[in-house]
C-alpha cells in the first residue's frame, strides 16, 4: 500500500509539472507569433528560448511517466491500469512523436546547440527585417533632434561628424563634417566627435559601420579626439562590436525612429540602439543620457 501511495504521488507530481510545461509551451508559442508579427526581435528570441526550455521540461516528465518509451502499466489493488503514452501526450495538446523528438533536449550538449540555433535564426531574420525597413537605394537615415541634444549636452559641442551630409548636419550642427565624398575613414578626426555610422542592407554597408567604430576607437586612443559618442544598433551577435563594450554605453530603452532623406520617420524600427561614449567625463554623459536609456560601464 505504501508503494502504491508513493507511485501515485510521483505520478501526480509529474502530471503537475507536465501541465505547467505544456502551458508554458503554448504561451511561448503565442508570444513568438506576436513578436514576429510586430517584428520585435528581442521578444521573439526570448519567446523561442522559453518555448525550448518548456519543451525540455515536458520531455523530462514524459520520461518520468514512461521511462522505457512505451505505455505505463501499474497494479492498483485488484485491477491493472494501463496509461497510453500517446493519449497522455494528446491530453496536453501534443502528438507523441513530437514529444519523443523533444527527448534530445535532455542532453545538455544538444540543448545548448539548439539554443544557439534559435539565437542565430532570430538574428538572421532580424537582418532580413532590417533590409526591408531600410531603402535599398540609400543607407542615409538621420538621427532625430532630441538625441543630438543629449549628445551636445554630453560633449558641450560637436566639432566633427565624420559620417555625415549637408542634410544631416542641419540637425547635428557640427562645426565640420566629412561626407561620403570626403571619405571620413581616410581623414584625421579631431576634437569632440559624434558619429552615426552608415548602415545598409549589403555586407559592404554593414562593414562600414565596423570601420567607423574602429576608427573612432583608434582616434580617441591616439589623442586626436577629445571625446566621441557613437550611435549604432545593439545587434550583439556582430563580433566587431566587442571592443565597444569596454567603454561607457547607454542602452536605449526604446526604439529610435530614424528619419529618411525625405523627412519620413521609420515607423517600424527593427533594432534597439546603443550610444557609446569615449571620453573622461562619464558622469556628464550619464546625466545627459539617463532619460534615454540605461547607462553602464564595464568594470
PLY file of the C-alpha trace (Angstrom):
ply
format ascii 1.0
element vertex 299
property float x
property float y
property float z
element edge 298
property int vertex1
property int vertex2
end_header
0.00 0.00 0.00
2.82 2.36 0.81
4.46 1.60 -2.55
1.19 2.36 -4.31
0.88 5.68 -2.49
4.44 6.56 -3.46
3.77 5.77 -7.12
0.56 7.81 -7.12
2.33 10.77 -5.52
5.19 10.64 -8.05
2.67 10.43 -10.89
0.72 13.40 -9.52
3.90 15.48 -9.31
4.84 14.53 -12.88
1.34 15.42 -14.08
1.54 18.82 -12.35
4.94 19.62 -13.84
3.84 18.42 -17.27
0.79 20.67 -17.10
2.91 23.71 -16.28
5.40 22.90 -19.06
2.58 22.42 -21.59
1.03 25.76 -20.61
4.43 27.44 -20.98
4.92 25.88 -24.43
1.56 27.15 -25.67
2.04 30.62 -24.12
5.54 30.99 -25.56
4.23 29.96 -28.97
1.61 32.71 -28.87
4.21 35.25 -27.68
6.55 34.25 -30.52
3.78 34.68 -33.10
3.00 38.17 -31.78
6.68 39.15 -31.67
7.16 38.04 -35.26
4.11 39.97 -36.44
5.33 43.20 -34.84
8.95 42.43 -35.74
10.28 42.60 -32.18
13.43 40.52 -32.47
14.32 40.59 -28.75
10.83 39.44 -27.77
10.91 36.74 -30.45
14.22 35.38 -29.22
13.02 35.37 -25.61
9.78 33.58 -26.50
11.52 30.90 -28.55
14.06 30.24 -25.80
11.24 29.93 -23.23
9.44 27.53 -25.56
12.59 25.42 -25.90
13.01 25.29 -22.11
9.39 24.25 -21.64
9.71 21.53 -24.31
12.69 20.15 -22.42
10.72 20.22 -19.15
7.77 18.40 -20.74
10.11 15.78 -22.20
11.54 15.19 -18.71
8.06 14.47 -17.33
7.27 12.18 -20.26
10.42 10.25 -19.43
9.39 10.07 -15.77
5.96 8.71 -16.72
7.17 6.39 -19.47
10.80 5.54 -18.65
11.06 2.89 -21.37
9.34 4.92 -24.05
6.21 2.72 -24.06
2.94 2.68 -22.20
2.74 2.75 -18.42
1.17 -0.21 -16.65
0.59 -0.29 -12.90
-1.18 -2.55 -10.46
-3.77 -0.75 -8.32
-5.44 -3.12 -5.86
-7.20 -5.87 -7.81
-7.05 -4.05 -11.15
-4.44 -3.23 -13.75
-4.24 0.36 -15.06
-2.73 0.95 -18.48
-1.76 4.54 -19.30
-1.12 5.08 -23.01
1.78 7.42 -23.78
0.13 8.72 -26.96
-3.11 9.53 -25.15
-1.20 11.15 -22.28
0.61 13.48 -24.69
-2.56 14.31 -26.60
-4.18 15.28 -23.31
-1.72 18.22 -23.26
-2.12 19.00 -26.94
0.98 17.25 -28.35
1.50 14.24 -30.60
3.67 11.57 -29.00
6.13 11.66 -31.94
6.67 15.36 -31.32
7.32 14.75 -27.63
9.78 11.98 -28.42
11.71 14.42 -30.62
11.94 16.71 -27.60
13.77 13.98 -25.67
17.03 15.06 -27.33
16.73 18.34 -25.40
17.51 16.39 -22.22
21.11 16.08 -23.44
22.95 19.25 -22.28
25.15 19.47 -25.37
22.18 19.15 -27.72
20.12 21.63 -25.71
22.91 24.23 -25.84
23.25 23.71 -29.59
19.50 24.20 -30.03
19.64 27.43 -28.01
22.43 28.75 -30.22
20.46 27.78 -33.33
17.45 29.75 -32.07
19.58 32.86 -31.50
21.22 32.52 -34.92
17.86 32.09 -36.62
16.46 35.17 -34.89
19.31 37.45 -35.89
19.30 36.18 -39.45
15.61 37.06 -39.53
16.40 40.44 -37.99
18.80 41.21 -40.81
16.05 40.43 -43.32
13.70 42.75 -41.44
16.36 45.43 -41.38
16.81 45.09 -45.12
13.06 45.54 -45.58
12.97 48.60 -43.32
15.85 50.43 -44.94
15.86 51.62 -48.50
17.95 49.61 -50.94
18.79 52.83 -52.73
20.23 54.69 -49.75
21.71 53.99 -46.32
21.12 57.58 -45.18
18.98 57.57 -42.04
19.32 60.59 -39.81
19.34 60.84 -36.03
16.30 62.71 -34.58
16.98 66.02 -32.86
16.30 65.01 -29.25
19.17 62.52 -29.32
21.50 65.10 -30.84
20.54 67.41 -27.97
21.74 64.76 -25.50
24.98 64.35 -27.47
25.55 68.10 -27.40
24.82 68.21 -23.65
27.39 65.45 -23.02
30.11 66.84 -25.31
29.48 70.56 -24.85
29.64 71.00 -28.62
30.20 68.87 -31.72
33.39 69.69 -33.59
33.15 66.91 -36.17
30.67 64.47 -37.69
32.82 62.21 -39.90
29.94 60.25 -41.50
27.53 62.98 -42.47
25.89 65.00 -45.21
24.73 68.56 -45.62
21.15 67.49 -44.84
22.10 65.50 -41.72
24.15 68.39 -40.40
21.05 70.56 -40.40
20.18 68.69 -37.19
23.64 67.77 -35.88
25.14 71.23 -36.45
28.74 70.01 -36.23
31.41 72.61 -36.92
32.82 70.38 -39.65
31.52 67.31 -41.47
33.02 64.65 -43.70
30.61 63.49 -46.38
30.81 60.31 -48.44
32.88 62.20 -50.99
35.32 63.34 -48.28
35.84 59.74 -47.06
35.87 60.17 -43.29
37.74 56.91 -42.83
40.76 58.32 -44.66
40.84 61.65 -42.80
42.18 62.62 -39.37
39.49 63.17 -36.76
39.70 65.84 -34.09
38.00 67.44 -31.10
34.56 66.36 -29.93
33.03 63.89 -32.34
29.58 62.43 -32.95
29.26 59.59 -35.43
26.24 57.63 -36.59
27.93 55.18 -38.99
26.24 54.40 -42.30
24.01 51.32 -42.42
22.51 49.40 -45.27
21.32 46.03 -46.43
24.56 44.81 -48.02
27.60 43.29 -46.27
29.64 46.20 -47.62
27.41 48.71 -45.89
27.48 46.72 -42.64
31.28 46.60 -42.75
31.29 50.40 -42.97
29.73 50.61 -39.53
32.50 48.41 -38.15
35.17 50.52 -39.88
33.83 53.79 -38.46
33.65 52.35 -34.94
37.21 51.04 -35.14
38.36 54.40 -36.49
36.70 56.19 -33.55
38.44 53.96 -31.01
41.83 54.47 -32.68
41.44 58.25 -33.00
40.46 58.54 -29.33
43.32 56.28 -28.20
45.80 58.37 -30.21
44.64 61.59 -28.55
43.37 63.17 -31.77
39.81 63.01 -30.46
38.97 64.59 -27.12
35.69 62.72 -26.76
33.40 60.78 -29.06
29.84 59.48 -28.99
28.95 56.65 -31.39
25.41 55.58 -32.25
24.94 52.03 -33.53
22.30 49.31 -33.33
22.56 46.80 -30.49
22.93 43.67 -32.60
25.22 41.89 -30.13
25.92 38.99 -32.48
28.14 41.30 -34.57
31.63 40.45 -33.34
33.06 43.77 -34.48
31.08 45.47 -31.69
33.05 43.67 -28.95
35.68 46.48 -28.45
32.86 48.98 -27.87
31.76 47.20 -24.71
34.92 48.26 -22.88
33.58 51.82 -22.90
30.60 53.55 -21.29
27.32 52.65 -23.03
23.75 53.91 -22.95
21.38 51.08 -23.84
18.39 52.93 -25.30
15.21 51.75 -23.57
13.05 52.22 -26.68
13.46 52.13 -30.44
14.71 55.18 -32.26
12.59 56.25 -35.22
15.30 57.42 -37.60
14.42 59.94 -40.29
14.91 59.32 -44.01
16.30 61.80 -46.52
12.76 62.88 -47.45
11.85 63.57 -43.82
9.79 60.43 -43.20
10.20 58.56 -39.90
10.88 54.84 -39.91
7.58 53.75 -38.37
8.62 50.20 -37.54
12.28 50.15 -36.45
13.67 46.64 -36.03
16.56 47.18 -33.65
17.31 48.66 -30.28
20.24 51.10 -30.28
23.21 51.99 -28.10
25.25 55.15 -27.64
28.93 54.52 -26.82
30.93 57.19 -25.04
34.69 57.52 -25.48
35.81 60.17 -23.04
36.76 61.08 -19.49
33.61 62.81 -18.23
31.45 59.73 -17.73
29.26 61.49 -15.16
28.32 64.18 -17.67
27.49 61.58 -20.32
25.39 59.62 -17.80
23.46 62.73 -16.81
22.76 63.64 -20.43
21.59 60.16 -21.42
19.83 59.00 -18.25
16.48 59.93 -19.76
17.15 57.94 -22.93
18.19 54.58 -21.50
20.39 52.69 -19.08
23.98 53.89 -18.79
26.53 51.20 -17.93
30.27 50.76 -17.89
32.29 47.52 -17.79
34.46 47.25 -14.68
0 1
1 2
2 3
3 4
4 5
5 6
6 7
7 8
8 9
9 10
10 11
11 12
12 13
13 14
14 15
15 16
16 17
17 18
18 19
19 20
20 21
21 22
22 23
23 24
24 25
25 26
26 27
27 28
28 29
29 30
30 31
31 32
32 33
33 34
34 35
35 36
36 37
37 38
38 39
39 40
40 41
41 42
42 43
43 44
44 45
45 46
46 47
47 48
48 49
49 50
50 51
51 52
52 53
53 54
54 55
55 56
56 57
57 58
58 59
59 60
60 61
61 62
62 63
63 64
64 65
65 66
66 67
67 68
68 69
69 70
70 71
71 72
72 73
73 74
74 75
75 76
76 77
77 78
78 79
79 80
80 81
81 82
82 83
83 84
84 85
85 86
86 87
87 88
88 89
89 90
90 91
91 92
92 93
93 94
94 95
95 96
96 97
97 98
98 99
99 100
100 101
101 102
102 103
103 104
104 105
105 106
106 107
107 108
108 109
109 110
110 111
111 112
112 113
113 114
114 115
115 116
116 117
117 118
118 119
119 120
120 121
121 122
122 123
123 124
124 125
125 126
126 127
127 128
128 129
129 130
130 131
131 132
132 133
133 134
134 135
135 136
136 137
137 138
138 139
139 140
140 141
141 142
142 143
143 144
144 145
145 146
146 147
147 148
148 149
149 150
150 151
151 152
152 153
153 154
154 155
155 156
156 157
157 158
158 159
159 160
160 161
161 162
162 163
163 164
164 165
165 166
166 167
167 168
168 169
169 170
170 171
171 172
172 173
173 174
174 175
175 176
176 177
177 178
178 179
179 180
180 181
181 182
182 183
183 184
184 185
185 186
186 187
187 188
188 189
189 190
190 191
191 192
192 193
193 194
194 195
195 196
196 197
197 198
198 199
199 200
200 201
201 202
202 203
203 204
204 205
205 206
206 207
207 208
208 209
209 210
210 211
211 212
212 213
213 214
214 215
215 216
216 217
217 218
218 219
219 220
220 221
221 222
222 223
223 224
224 225
225 226
226 227
227 228
228 229
229 230
230 231
231 232
232 233
233 234
234 235
235 236
236 237
237 238
238 239
239 240
240 241
241 242
242 243
243 244
244 245
245 246
246 247
247 248
248 249
249 250
250 251
251 252
252 253
253 254
254 255
255 256
256 257
257 258
258 259
259 260
260 261
261 262
262 263
263 264
264 265
265 266
266 267
267 268
268 269
269 270
270 271
271 272
272 273
273 274
274 275
275 276
276 277
277 278
278 279
279 280
280 281
281 282
282 283
283 284
284 285
285 286
286 287
287 288
288 289
289 290
290 291
291 292
292 293
293 294
294 295
295 296
296 297
297 298
